[in-house]
Amino acid sequence: MTASDAIRWARRVRGERPPAALDEYLSGFEAFFNDYAGRVDYWRTRNPGYHSTIASLARFYVPRGARVLEVGCGTGDLLASLEPSEGVGVDLSGAMVEQATRRHPDLEFHHAAAEKLELPGRTFDYIVLSDLVGYLFDIRAALDQLRALSHPGTRIVINWYSRVWQPVVQLLEALGLKYPLPLLNWTTVGDIENLLRLAGFETVRSRGHILLPLRLGPISRWSTASSRTFPCSAGSCGPTGSLPGRSRSRGPGRRA
């Protein structure tokens, strides 16, 4: 797949109805992200400020030395930055998993779709979904899979683009600062909170953190700080709605 073919495919996916079946989705998206694995480092260097800010936010929520699972781990750099005592990454793209394994041999990586994720007998203190929910075929199914990987104290940390960022993302792509990616979902904080509740989790906190998705000198520093106290909902005042969710038990002595 050439870069131009991949870009055309991503834009076509964004403009069409979602795939009708999970297997159709998995085939197309895996091929796209396998190709993107060869370009991801270049595009991250085009906008390093966003990725470093995401890593800082993840470290704020996830303490060093925890048992951490990252779903949609890509090349594993975010997971490694958390310095887990046990770090496991999962990604739909086999090429991303290969890169992650080479970069971070002290961590564990698996090639699997979030909607079909199974790690029998494993539980984690923190489960991270960073910029993932916009690409999922079935967000509810992916969250359901996390139940078996959670203990009563597990926290799920989710960040994703706000709807407010849709025109900003398109502008960055037009300026050559962002690679076009096949986003399927533009969800609100309320959407994700409802899906977490249906999957058996309760929301502990939701807030917006980043007002602008790129560095603009002093403006970016002001906007990142201001977004913490901006008078609006977490989903609309920043691209990243951070939602630490925790397992919710259902009945005495019984976990869902």
JOFENUR-V425470 format. One record per residue. N is the residue number from 1. RES is the residue in three letters. SS is DSSP state (hx for helix, st for strand, lp for the rest). Layout:
n=N res=RES ss=SS
n=N res=RES ss=SS
This chain:
n=1 res=MET ss=lp
n=2 res=THR ss=lp
n=3 res=ALA ss=hx
n=4 res=SER ss=hx
n=5 res=ASP ss=hx
n=6 res=ALA ss=hx
n=7 res=ILE ss=hx
n=8 res=ARG ss=hx
n=9 res=TRP ss=hx
n=10 res=ALA ss=hx
n=11 res=ARG ss=hx
n=12 res=ARG ss=hx
n=13 res=VAL ss=hx
n=14 res=ARG ss=hx
n=15 res=GLY ss=hx
n=16 res=GLU ss=lp
n=17 res=ARG ss=lp
n=18 res=PRO ss=lp
n=19 res=PRO ss=lp
n=20 res=ALA ss=lp
n=21 res=ALA ss=lp
n=22 res=LEU ss=hx
n=23 res=ASP ss=hx
n=24 res=GLU ss=hx
n=25 res=TYR ss=hx
n=26 res=LEU ss=hx
n=27 res=SER ss=hx
n=28 res=GLY ss=hx
n=29 res=PHE ss=hx
n=30 res=GLU ss=hx
n=31 res=ALA ss=hx
n=32 res=PHE ss=hx
n=33 res=PHE ss=hx
n=34 res=ASN ss=hx
n=35 res=ASP ss=hx
n=36 res=TYR ss=hx
n=37 res=ALA ss=lp
n=38 res=GLY ss=lp
n=39 res=ARG ss=lp
n=40 res=VAL ss=hx
n=41 res=ASP ss=hx
n=42 res=TYR ss=hx
n=43 res=TRP ss=hx
n=44 res=ARG ss=hx
n=45 res=THR ss=hx
n=46 res=ARG ss=hx
n=47 res=ASN ss=lp
n=48 res=PRO ss=hx
n=49 res=GLY ss=hx
n=50 res=TYR ss=hx
n=51 res=HIS ss=hx
n=52 res=SER ss=hx
n=53 res=THR ss=hx
n=54 res=ILE ss=hx
n=55 res=ALA ss=hx
n=56 res=SER ss=hx
n=57 res=LEU ss=hx
n=58 res=ALA ss=hx
n=59 res=ARG ss=hx
n=60 res=PHE ss=hx
n=61 res=TYR ss=hx
n=62 res=VAL ss=lp
n=63 res=PRO ss=lp
n=64 res=ARG ss=lp
n=65 res=GLY ss=lp
n=66 res=ALA ss=lp
n=67 res=ARG ss=st
n=68 res=VAL ss=st
n=69 res=LEU ss=st
n=70 res=GLU ss=st
n=71 res=VAL ss=st
n=72 res=GLY ss=lp
n=73 res=CYS ss=lp
n=74 res=GLY ss=lp
n=75 res=THR ss=lp
n=76 res=GLY ss=lp
n=77 res=ASP ss=hx
n=78 res=LEU ss=hx
n=79 res=LEU ss=hx
n=80 res=ALA ss=hx
n=81 res=SER ss=hx
n=82 res=LEU ss=lp
n=83 res=GLU ss=lp
n=84 res=PRO ss=lp
n=85 res=SER ss=lp
n=86 res=GLU ss=st
n=87 res=GLY ss=st
n=88 res=VAL ss=st
n=89 res=GLY ss=st
n=90 res=VAL ss=st
n=91 res=ASP ss=st
n=92 res=LEU ss=lp
n=93 res=SER ss=lp
n=94 res=GLY ss=hx
n=95 res=ALA ss=hx
n=96 res=MET ss=hx
n=97 res=VAL ss=hx
n=98 res=GLU ss=hx
n=99 res=GLN ss=hx
n=100 res=ALA ss=hx
n=101 res=THR ss=hx
n=102 res=ARG ss=hx
n=103 res=ARG ss=hx
n=104 res=HIS ss=lp
n=105 res=PRO ss=lp
n=106 res=ASP ss=lp
n=107 res=LEU ss=lp
n=108 res=GLU ss=st
n=109 res=PHE ss=st
n=110 res=HIS ss=st
n=111 res=HIS ss=st
n=112 res=ALA ss=lp
n=113 res=ALA ss=lp
n=114 res=ALA ss=hx
n=115 res=GLU ss=hx
n=116 res=LYS ss=hx
n=117 res=LEU ss=lp
n=118 res=GLU ss=lp
n=119 res=LEU ss=lp
n=120 res=PRO ss=lp
n=121 res=GLY ss=lp
n=122 res=ARG ss=lp
n=123 res=THR ss=lp
n=124 res=PHE ss=st
n=125 res=ASP ss=st
n=126 res=TYR ss=st
n=127 res=ILE ss=st
n=128 res=VAL ss=st
n=129 res=LEU ss=st
n=130 res=SER ss=st
n=131 res=ASP ss=lp
n=132 res=LEU ss=lp
n=133 res=VAL ss=hx
n=134 res=GLY ss=hx
n=135 res=TYR ss=hx
n=136 res=LEU ss=lp
n=137 res=PHE ss=lp
n=138 res=ASP ss=lp
n=139 res=ILE ss=hx
n=140 res=ARG ss=hx
n=141 res=ALA ss=hx
n=142 res=ALA ss=hx
n=143 res=LEU ss=hx
n=144 res=ASP ss=hx
n=145 res=GLN ss=hx
n=146 res=LEU ss=hx
n=147 res=ARG ss=hx
n=148 res=ALA ss=lp
n=149 res=LEU ss=lp
n=150 res=SER ss=st
n=151 res=HIS ss=st
n=152 res=PRO ss=st
n=153 res=GLY ss=st
n=154 res=THR ss=st
n=155 res=ARG ss=st
n=156 res=ILE ss=st
n=157 res=VAL ss=st
n=158 res=ILE ss=st
n=159 res=ASN ss=st
n=160 res=TRP ss=lp
n=161 res=TYR ss=lp
n=162 res=SER ss=lp
n=163 res=ARG ss=hx
n=164 res=VAL ss=hx
n=165 res=TRP ss=hx
n=166 res=GLN ss=hx
n=167 res=PRO ss=hx
n=168 res=VAL ss=hx
n=169 res=VAL ss=hx
n=170 res=GLN ss=hx
n=171 res=LEU ss=hx
n=172 res=LEU ss=hx
n=173 res=GLU ss=hx
n=174 res=ALA ss=hx
n=175 res=LEU ss=lp
n=176 res=GLY ss=lp
n=177 res=LEU ss=lp
n=178 res=LYS ss=lp
n=179 res=TYR ss=lp
n=180 res=PRO ss=lp
n=181 res=LEU ss=lp
n=182 res=PRO ss=lp
n=183 res=LEU ss=lp
n=184 res=LEU ss=lp
n=185 res=ASN ss=lp
n=186 res=TRP ss=lp
n=187 res=THR ss=lp
n=188 res=THR ss=lp
n=189 res=VAL ss=hx
n=190 res=GLY ss=hx
n=191 res=ASP ss=hx
n=192 res=ILE ss=hx
n=193 res=GLU ss=hx
n=194 res=ASN ss=hx
n=195 res=LEU ss=hx
n=196 res=LEU ss=hx
n=197 res=ARG ss=hx
n=198 res=LEU ss=hx
n=199 res=ALA ss=lp
n=200 res=GLY ss=lp
n=201 res=PHE ss=st
n=202 res=GLU ss=st
n=203 res=THR ss=st
n=204 res=VAL ss=st
n=205 res=ARG ss=st
n=206 res=SER ss=st
n=207 res=ARG ss=st
n=208 res=GLY ss=st
n=209 res=HIS ss=lp
n=210 res=ILE ss=lp
n=211 res=LEU ss=lp
n=212 res=LEU ss=lp
n=213 res=PRO ss=lp
n=214 res=LEU ss=lp
n=215 res=ARG ss=lp
n=216 res=LEU ss=lp
n=217 res=GLY ss=lp
n=218 res=PRO ss=hx
n=219 res=ILE ss=hx
n=220 res=SER ss=hx
n=221 res=ARG ss=hx
n=222 res=TRP ss=hx
n=223 res=SER ss=hx
n=224 res=THR ss=hx
n=225 res=ALA ss=hx
n=226 res=SER ss=hx
n=227 res=SER ss=lp
n=228 res=ARG ss=lp
n=229 res=THR ss=lp
n=230 res=PHE ss=lp
n=231 res=PRO ss=lp
n=232 res=CYS ss=lp
n=233 res=SER ss=lp
n=234 res=ALA ss=lp
n=235 res=GLY ss=lp
n=236 res=SER ss=lp
n=237 res=CYS ss=lp
n=238 res=GLY ss=lp
n=239 res=PRO ss=lp
n=240 res=THR ss=lp
n=241 res=GLY ss=st
n=242 res=SER ss=st
n=243 res=LEU ss=st
n=244 res=PRO ss=st
n=245 res=GLY ss=st
n=246 res=ARG ss=st
n=247 res=SER ss=st
n=248 res=ARG ss=lp
n=249 res=SER ss=lp
n=250 res=ARG ss=lp
n=251 res=GLY ss=lp
n=252 res=PRO ss=lp
n=253 res=GLY ss=lp
n=254 res=ARG ss=lp
n=255 res=ARG ss=lp
n=256 res=ALA ss=lp
